[in-house]
Amino acid sequence: MVDRNLIDLAAIVLDWTFYPRTEVSRETVMRLKEAIASGTRIPPVIIDKKTMKLIDGFHRYEAYKGLKANKIPAELRTYKDEREMIEDVGALNSDHGRPFSSQDCRRFILLASDVGLSKEKIAGILHVTRERIEGWMIQRATFKNEEIPIKRGLHYLVGKKLTEGQRKLNKEWGGMNATFYINQLILYLEAGGLRSDDRNFIEKMERLMKSWEEAKRKIKIKI
């Protein structure tokens, strides 16, 4: 059953435990704010009628919140259980809006597996093969009691119990291997990107060199 209404923003519940993405994109939120402010009609957010939990539209919610809206267009849906809710979460997010990243897919797989969705069902929602789902399911680690999907480029963390530092690394990592970022930095420096007045960059480079020396000592690298 579906109802369409203007809903008080304050009444909507954000449950981040089953948000299928690893982060809310500030760029996407900004684009939506501009669209709303210009009068462009955007799709309503989707809300579970019973719990008032936000099912689809986290970026739209944040855009309306940033514009200090009191009420936002919403579609209220009735779900028989959490499994059906999670299924809709995946289907809605993977079919429109900002595309799922590989990390988002891994996170959704964890959510869907917890409520008993089959690999075939998950593959259908994400529009990938069962083999891809099985590969993604392997790429995870744990932090305290939570399973964490591991980003590409950090495969050495797969299967480990993460420290706070490793959890933060995985959260903020860009998704490429470390050599990619090193090569980018070398190109930047060799192309004359460093300025004498860029104190922030210079301080970060000093920190990088200190971290490199400490890392070499820990694993006993001699150059």
C-alpha positions, -999 to +999 in steps of 0.1 A: +000+000+000+013+035-009+003+069+004+017+102-008+019+131+016+039+161+028+056+148+059+072+167+088+110+164+083+114+160+121+091+129+121+113+109+097+136+084+113+171+079+099+183+044+107+219+043+095+222+005+103+204-004+071+215+025+049+229+007+019+257+032+011+289+037+029+285+075+030+262+104+020+278+124-009+281+161-001+283+168-039+250+150-045+233+168-017+245+202-030+232+194-065+198+184-051+197+216-030+202+236-061+176+217-080+150+221-052+158+258-048+153+263-085+118+247-084+127+214-100+104+186-089+123+156-076+109+122-065+095+119-030+114+101-004+102+066+006+092+060+042+081+029+061+046+039+073+048+019+106+082+030+119+087+062+098+121+050+089+136+065+057+139+037+031+150+057+001+161+093-003+189+100+022+205+126-001+171+142-008+164+143+030+198+160+036+191+185+008+157+195+022+172+197+057+200+219+044+173+242+030+155+242+064+123+227+050+097+218+076+078+194+054+090+173+024+071+152-002+071+115+009+057+082-002+046+060+027+048+023+021+037-006+042+061-036+047+053-069+062+087-074+077+123-061+078+133-085+050+108-069+026+120-035+037+157-043+030+148-057-003+131-024-013+161-005+001+184-023-023+160-022-053+153+015-050+189+026-044+204+005-072+178+015-098+180+052-097+200+082-084+237+080-075+250+046-088+262+020-062+299+018-058+315-016-052+318-007-015+281+001-015+273-032-030+293-050-004+276-032+024+241-040+009+251-077+007+258-077+044+225-061+052+206-084+028+223-116+041+214-107+077+177-107+069+180-140+049+179-128+013+194-154-010+225-148-032+203-151-063+179-125-049+207-101-040+223-106-074+190-097-091+186-065-070+222-054-077+220-065-114+252-086-111+260-123-113+259-147-083+296-152-088+302-115-083+281-116-051+301-145-038+334-127-045+322-096-027+310-116+003+346-128+009+360-092+011+351-083+046+366-078+080+353-071+115+354-041+138+342-049+173+310-069+166+303-053+132+312-068+098+329-042+075+331-045+037+367-038+027+375-014-001+395-022-032+432-016-026+431-027+010+429-065+005+454-071+033+427-062+058+403-089+045+394-114+073+411-093+100+398-078+132+403-041+125+419-016+148+403+019+151+430+032+128+423+005+102+386+011+103+392+048+097+416+040+068+389+018+052+362+044+056+383+072+041+402+052+014+396+063-022+394+027-036+427+025-055+459+008-044+485+028-025+509+029-055+483+049-075+482+077-050+520+077-047+523+080-085+498+109-084+519+127-058+551+122-078+535+136-109+522+166-089+556+174-075+575+168-108+551+191-126+559+220-102+527+217-080+545+226-048+543+262-037+564+278-009+534+294+007+513+262+008+520+255+045+492+228+048+507+207+020+543+211+034+531+200+069+513+170+054+545+161+034+566+163+066+541+140+083+542+116+053+580+114+054+579+108+092+553+080+088+574+065+060+605+064+082+585+048+111+570+022+087+604+013+074+617+007+109+588-015+118+592-038+089+630-035+088+633-021+052+668-009+043+673+013+011 
